[in-house]
């Protein structure tokens, strides 16, 4: 069953394609990493935060929506806040919008940074492009897909740290490793609900290759690993480990899911989207607490 192509406004389609519900997931890591490192709100902070809030997400999801058109047409959850189904007439305008909104920010941020920050940003943007674009299509390479998706969310934090000249201590590496494990889990669980649609479109992924049940279990384990890593950080870092438990619990409810029932995991995915905002609030509180302790 396919969706009929509707034609809302050009701007509305482009904004929907950028996944507004997910904007904070990339802007917050950059903003938090840069701010705790520099302890000041300078122009680089605002430019970087705005970039990772909207243009970066438009690049990541817009490119995905253009090149995933055939599978999205078969996916019942696409066509709303969880992802646009871009009419073919919107493909070229979307790619132009990606270029127009991204290039100026990239140039300004490059001028503000160092060769190392250029390298980190280049890796981040390569991951964004390689995930969906033809030939590379990392999203169709099992396990590489989850690793690449996690890079999408962790790399803005790494970029913020490098741009701010932060010192990478063992504690900081543990936090980044925990964040990366969280990203792997989140992508894996998100892919479960699309198993049927992806197989119909002949798209290979971690979830389609090892199956819905094994993918859910991989997600649960990855969330638990993230929590364990945080236990070894300095106070109040270990408190953040508690924040991984709701994600693991939500996923664990689908521990024995079958491929035929994979779409039912969308209920858990919607809870995941809500959890992101709740978790973001508590992470912010922990950062403020840490800030006060290290003044």
N, C-alpha and C positions, 0 to 999 in steps of 0.2 A: 504494500500500500504506500503510495507516494503522496507528498504534500503538494498542493497547488501553490504556485508562486504568487504571493501577494506583493503589492508595491507600495509600502509606506514611504515616507519621505526619505530622501537620500541620507540626510543627517541622522535620522532615526535608525535606519538600518546600520549605519556605520557605528553609532554609539552602542547599539544592541550587540553588534559583532565584537565589541571590545570587552564584553562581559562586565558591566558596571559592578555587579556583586563581588567580583574578584579583584577590583582595582587595589583595594587595601592590602591584598596578599603580597604584592610586590613593592608597593610604596612604603609600607610600614617597615619591612626589613632594612631597606636603604636608609630611611629616615632615622630609625633607632640606632643603627650601626654608626652612622655618621655623627649623630648628636652625642652619643655617649663617648665617642672618641675625641671630638673637638670641644664639646660642652659649650657650643655657641651656635646661634642661628644666623649664619651668614648667607650670602646670595647663592653659594653652591648648594647649601642644604635645600633651599626652596626650589632651585632649578632641577636638582636631582630628584627631589620628591615629586614634583609635578611630572617629570619625565616618566618615572616609574609608576606613577598613578594612572596616566592615560595613554600617552603615545606608545609606551612599551607594551601595554596590554593590547592596544590596537594592533600592533605588529604581531604579537604572539597569537592572538585569537583570530585576527582578521585574515592572516595568511592561512591559518588552519581552516577557516570557514570557506575560503576560496578553493583550496585544493582537496577539501573533504566533502565537496558538494554532493557527490553521488551517494556516499554513505549517510550523510545528514538527511537526505531526502527519505531514507528508509528508517530513520531513527525517530520514534514517536516523541521523545523528550526534547527534540530540537525544534526551534521556532519560537522560543521565548527567552526568559532570563538565563536559561541553561545553555544557550547557544542559538545563534541565528542560522536560518537557512537562507543564504544569500541568493537571490535570483541571479541568473547568469549575467544579466545586464549590470549587476552591481559588482562583479568581480574586478573589472578594471578600475572603476572609481575607488574601490576599497584599497587596492594595491597602491594607487596614487596617494590616497589619504595616509597610508602607512609611511610612504616615502616623505611626504610633505610635513607630516607631524614629527617624524623621528630625526631626520637629517639635521635640522637646525639645533636640536638639543644635543645630539651626538657631537657636533662640532664645538659647541660651547663647553660641554663637559670635557672634551678632549683637551681644549685649551687650558682648562683649570687643573688638569691632572698631570700625571707622570707616565713614563713608558710602561710601568707596571700596571697602572690603572687602565691604560689603553688596552693592555693585554687582557685584563679581567673583563672589561666591557666588550672586547671583541669576542671572547669566549661566550659571554652571555648572549650576545646578539647572534652568534653562529648557532647556538643551541636553539634559539627562537626560530631561526630560518630552517635549520636542518630538521627540526621535528616534523614539519608538515610539507615542505617544498619538494617538488619532484626530484627524482634520482636519489637524493639522500634519504628522505622519508624515514627518519629515525623512529617515528611513531609506529612503523611497521616492522621494527626490529625488536623481537622479544627481549625484555630486560633492559635493552638500551633505551627503550621508550620511557620507562620509569626513571632511569638515571637522568635522561635528558630533561624530563619534566621537572624533576627535583632541582636540577640546575637552574631552571627558569626562575625559581623562587629563592634559592640560596645565593645565587650569583649577585643579585642586587645588594644583599647584605655584605658580601665579600667586597664588592665594588665600593660600597660606602666606607668600609674599614680601610681599604687601601687608599682611597681618595683622601681620607682624613689622616693618613699616616699612622694608623694604629699598630701597636706591637702585637704580633700573633703569639700569645702565650699558650701553654698546654690547655689551660682552662677555656680559652677562646676557641681552640680547635675542637674541644669536646662539645661546646655549644653548637658550633657549625656542623659537626658530625651528627648531633642529635637532630638538628633542623633538617639535614639532608635525609636522614632515616625517615623523618616525618613526611618529607616530600615524596619519597619512594612509596610509602604506605598510602598516602593520599591519592597519588596517581593510580596505583594498582587497584585500590578500591573503587575509584571513579570509573575505571575501565570495565569493571564487572557488569554494570548495567547495560553496556553497549556490546556485549558478546554476540548476541543474535544479529544485531544490525551490522556489526563489523564483519561477521562471517558471511553474511549475505552480500556484502560489498567486496568480499575476498581481501579483507584487511587483516594482516597478521599482527598480533600484539601479545604481550605477556598473558593477558586474560584469555585470548582465543586459543593460545597454544597450550597452556597448562590447565585451562578450564576455570570456571567461576569459583568452584570450591577451593582449589589450591591457591587461587589469587587472593581470595578473602583471607585465608590463613596466612599468606605472605604479608598482607597488610597488617593484620593483628600483631604478628611477630615484630614487624618493623616499628610499629608504634611502641611496643613494649621495649624494644632496643633503644629507641629514642629516650624513653623515660629513664632507663637504666644509666645511659650515658650522662644524663643531667644530674644524677645522684652524686657524681664525682666532681661536680663544679663547686666553686666557692659559694658560701651563703650570700643571698637567698636563692641561688640557682637551683639547689635540690628541690625547692618547692615547685619549680616549674615542671618537675617530673610528674606531678599529680595531674597536670593539665593534659597529659597524653592519655590518661586512663579513659576519659569519656569517649575519645576517638576509638580506642581499642574495644570498648564495650559496645559501641554502636556497630562496629564491624563484626564483632563476635556473634551478634545476633543472627548473622547470615553464615555462620561457620559451616553448615551442611548444605548450603544452597546448591542447586543443580544448574546446569547450563540452560535448561529449558525455562527455568524460573529466574534467570539472571536479571531480567528487567525489574524484578521486585526490589533489587538492591537500591533502586532510585529512592525509596523511602529513607534508607540510611544515608544516602548522598545528600538529601535535602536537610537532614539533621546535621550533617557535616558542614554544610554551608552556614547554618546557624551557629554551630560550635566555633567556627572561625572568628566570628565577632565577639563571642563571649570570651574565648581564649585570648584574643587580642587585647581585651580590656584588662584581664588579669596579668598578662605579660607586661603591659604598660605600667600597672601598679608595681610589679616586681622591679622593673627598670627604675622607676622613681625611688623605690626603697633602696636599691643598690646605689643609686646616685647619692642619696642622702648619707649612706654609710661610707662613701669614698670621697666625700667633700674634703 
